[in-house]
Amino acid sequence: MTPEQARAARAMVDLSQSELANKAGVSLSTVVDFERTRRVVAQQSVTALRAALEAAGIEFIDPNGGGAGVRLRAP
């Protein structure tokens, strides 16, 4: 998951950075730093963020030639 995917996914499911941090069990600064690429965030934290977004209904699209992306999972 890229920082851009995280920002887009969070917007799609209407989560604030604070809400995502709580759902993922990470600190708010971890979410902020990851999304703004301020520092390298531990892979364990990125995995937790991705899992929280997937639980909220996001599917991550691999960069298979057209670029990485996100979409809402079909109900």
C-alpha positions in Angstrom: 0.0 0.0 0.0 1.3 3.4 -0.9 0.7 6.6 1.0 -1.5 7.8 -1.9 -3.6 4.7 -1.7 -4.0 5.1 2.0 -5.2 8.7 1.6 -7.6 7.8 -1.2 -9.0 4.8 0.7 -9.5 6.8 3.8 -11.4 9.4 1.9 -13.6 6.8 0.2 -14.8 5.3 3.5 -14.9 8.7 5.2 -12.4 8.0 8.0 -10.3 10.7 9.6 -6.6 10.0 10.3 -7.5 9.6 14.0 -10.3 7.1 13.3 -8.0 5.1 11.1 -5.3 5.1 13.7 -7.8 3.8 16.3 -9.1 1.1 14.0 -5.6 0.0 13.1 -4.2 0.1 16.6 -1.4 2.6 15.7 -0.6 6.1 16.8 -2.0 9.1 15.0 1.5 10.2 14.2 2.1 6.9 12.4 -0.8 7.6 10.1 0.2 11.2 9.5 3.8 10.3 8.9 3.0 7.5 6.5 0.5 9.5 4.5 2.9 12.4 4.2 6.0 10.2 3.7 7.7 12.0 6.6 9.5 8.8 7.7 9.7 5.1 6.9 6.8 3.5 8.9 7.3 -0.1 10.2 5.8 -2.7 7.9 3.8 -4.1 10.8 2.0 -0.7 11.0 1.4 -0.4 7.3 -0.1 -3.9 7.4 -2.4 -2.9 10.3 -3.5 0.2 8.4 -4.2 -1.8 5.2 -6.2 -4.4 7.2 -8.3 -1.7 8.9 -9.1 -0.1 5.5 -9.9 -3.5 4.0 -12.2 -4.2 6.9 -13.9 -0.9 6.1 -14.7 -2.1 2.6 -11.6 -1.1 0.5 -9.9 -3.2 -2.1 -6.4 -2.4 -3.2 -5.5 -2.6 -6.9 -2.0 -3.7 -7.8 0.0 -1.5 -10.2 -0.5 -3.9 -13.1 0.6 -1.5 -15.7 -2.0 1.1 -15.1 -0.8 2.2 -11.6 -1.8 1.3 -8.1 -5.3 2.2 -6.9 -8.2 1.6 -4.6 -11.9 0.9 -4.9 -14.9 0.1 -2.7 -15.6 -3.6 -2.4 -19.0 -4.6 -3.9 -21.6 -5.1 -1.2 
